Amino acid sequence: MTETTVVHLMRHGEVHNPTGVLYGRIPDFHLSELGRTMAERVAEHVKNRDIVHLVSSPLERAQETMEPIAKVFAEKFGCKAVAMTFPGRLYLDDASRDWPDDTIHADGTVRTPIWKKGERITPDQYEVVRDASMRLRYGTRTVARAKPGTTFYHRMAAWPVAFEEGMKDGMRRHFPAEKYSIYLTGHSTGGPMVFFMSQRVPNVAGMLAVENSVDLGRDNKIVLVQPLDFLSVQGDGDIAPTETDIRVMPFGLGELANFLDKSQ
């Protein structure tokens, strides 16, 4: 007997749009209060259906409509997810965590990550350069090169260790070994990081999906593909698509250990 797959289609809830803009794919159009109520009612209506897969458009109104439904099924199937992000993604001085300006400022200085609340990387800690070494992939990039001996330089060198410790702490708090099995996923530089976690956290049971942006060479050693003092701020997109956000360039913990050994 052939099994039948039932697909449920749903439109997003009412959007807050008091001026009647034809918003289409314009960003920052969110659900109204009524729209959020609509989404919650749909979640309540479908919670006992045998739904096993949810897909949503990346637009804010669609994501916000899907959120209460996703929460219902996450609770139903006992799934729990924790995500981490790189320094520089979040503006810690504002509750919204949104940065107030672009990555390159009018005075020629650039946005730098906030590793600790209240700590600032000042312009005297870096040199702004134009880098074409990876032009075929990223275009010509504006790069902040950290000056040796500065806080910026040491933060750039140490962030993988901090990231590892943060991941281990998050797993201990959210997924205690006596209650949970953990499945990992990592994209770009996160790929090598979740491989590290699979060797360091005892209740990691497997990988869901992994994508690496660094080279895994002989003996599975991670090869340094960029200087550790480089911070890519923005790409021109003269060949590759424009990068508009900060990306701390990847390097392996092995190279970090060598660097620290040489610096002592």
N, C-alpha and C positions, 0 to 999 in steps of 0.2 A: 504494500500500500504506500502510495506516495505521500510524504509529509507536506503540509501546506505551511508556508511562512506568511504570517500576517504582518503587514507594515502599517503602522499608524502615522499619519501625517498631521502636523499641527502648525498653525500659524502663530507667530509671536503675539504677546499681549499688547494692549493699547500703549502707544508711545506718547511720552510727554512732548507735545508739539503745539504750544499755544498759538504760534504765528502761522501755522499751516504750511510749513516748508515742505517741498517735495524732496525729502531727505535721501531717498535712494540708498547709496552706499556711503553717504557722508558719515563720518564717525561722530561719536559723542551724542547720539540720540538714544535715550534710555527709556525704560518703561515708566509709565505714570504709576501713581498709587493704585489706580484701578487695574492697570496692567499687571502689577505684581500680585494683586488679589486673584486675577484670572489665572495666573500661572500656578498659584498655590491650590486653587480649586481643581485644576487639571491634575496636579500631582496627587491630590486626595482621590480623585476619580479613578486613576489608573493604577493605584498602588497595589491592587490585588491581581492585576493582569500578569500574564507570563512573559513580560518584556525582558529581554536579555541583552539588548544593545541600544545605546542612545547616540544619535548623531545630531550635531547642531551647526548652523552657520557661525562663522566667527564674528558676525556683527553683534554689537552690544545688546540690542533688544532681543536677539535670538538666544544669546548666552544667558541673559537674565531670565528669560522664560524657561529655559531648560534647567536652571540651577535648582529650584525646589523639587523638580522631578528627579534629577540626579541624586539629590540628598535622600529622597524617599527610597530609591533602589539601593543606594550605598548602605543605608541602615538595614534594609531588608536582607541583603546578601552578606552583611558583615564586613564590607570593604571599608578601608580607611586609607587615606593618602596624605602624605606629607611632602612638600616641595621645598627646595632651597633655590636661592638665586645668587648671582654674583654681586660683590660690592659695586656700587654705582647704579644699580637698577632702581634703588629706592632713595628718595630724598627724606632723610630721617628727621629733618627739622619741621616737617609739616605732617599733619595727621593723614592727609590724602596720599602721602609718599610720592607725589608727582613733582618732577623738577620744574622750576619756574621759567626756565629759558632753554635755549638750544645748546648743543654740545660745544659749539665754537662761539665765543662771545665777541661783541663788537670791538673790544679793545685788544683782540688777538690772543687772550688767554683762553683756556679750555676748561670744560667740566671735568672734574676728577672725582673718583669714587669717595664715598664716606665709609670708612671702615669702622669708625667708632663715633657715636653721637658726640657732638661738640668738637671733634677733631677736624681740622681743615688742611688740605694740601694746598699750600700757597704757590703762586706763580714762580717764585724764586727756587722752587724745588724741581723744576723740569724745564726742558727746552722743547719748543714746538718745532717739528721738522716735517718735511714732505717726504713720504716714503713710497717708492715705486717698486720695491723688491718683490712684492706679491701682486703686481698690477693685473696679471691675467686672472686672478681670483677675486680681488677686492677692488680693483681700480687703484688710482693713486690716493694714498691715505694721508690724512693729517694725524700725526703721531706725537704723543707727549713722551719724551725720553727722560726718565727719572735721573737726577744727578746723584752720583755715588755719595753715600753718607747721609742722605736726607731721609726723613720719615717716609716719603713717597717710595724711595728706592727699597727700603726694608719692607714696607708693606707689600710691594709688588713681589718681592722674593718669598715672603712668608704666607701669602694667602692660600696656597694649596693645603698647607698644614692646618691652618685655621678652618678651612672648608671641611677637611676630613674630620677634625675634632667636632665641628658643629653637626655633621651628619651622624656621627656616632652618638653624640649626646641626644639628638632628636630621636633616633631609633630607640635608645634606652628609655626615653620618657614616653614616647607614643606607642612603641611596639615592644613591650617587655617580652623576653624570651619565653617565659612560661605561658604566655597567652597568644602570641602571634608568630606566624611564619611571614617572612618579608620577601616580596618580589620587587626587583629594582628595574628602573628604566633611566637612561641617561642620553642626552643629546649633545653633540659637539664635545666641548671639553668635559662635560658631565659623563661622557662615556667611560673614559679612563677612571674617573672618580668612583663610579659605581663598581667597576672591577676591583678597585682597592677595597671597597666596602664588603664585597663578597668574600674577601679574605680576612677581614677584620671583625665582622659582626657574626656571631655564631648562629643566629636564627635566620640568616639569609638563605632562602630556599631556591632561588633561581632568578633569571633575568626575563623581563617582558620584551624589551627592545633596547638596543644599544647602538649608538652611532658615534664614531670617534673622529675628532678633527686633528689628532696628532698621529705620527707614524709609529706603528708597532714594529720595531725592527727585530734583529736577531735576538733570540732568547727572551722574546716578549718585553724587552726593555723599551721604555718610552723615549723617543728621540726628541730633543729640543729643536723646535722648528722656528722659534723667534727668540730674540734676546729677551731676558727676563725683565729688563728695564723699560720695555716698550709698552705703551698703552695706546691702542688704536682708538681714536676719537671719532673720526668720520672719514668715509671714502667718497671720492668724487663720482664713482660710477662711470668713468670714462670708458671702461670695458665691462667691468662687473657691476652688479646692482649696488646702489648706494647703501652704506651702513650708516644708520642715523643714531645708533646707540653705542654706549661704551662696551667694549669687549676686552677683558683682560686676556692677554695672549697666553696660550697654554704652555706649560713646561712640566716635565715629570718630577716626581718626588725624588727620584734618583739624582737628577741634575741639581735639584735643590740641595740635597745632602752634600753633593760635591762642591757646590757653591759655598755652602756654609763652612765646610771643611777648609776651603781655600781662604776664606775670609778671616779665619781665626788666627 
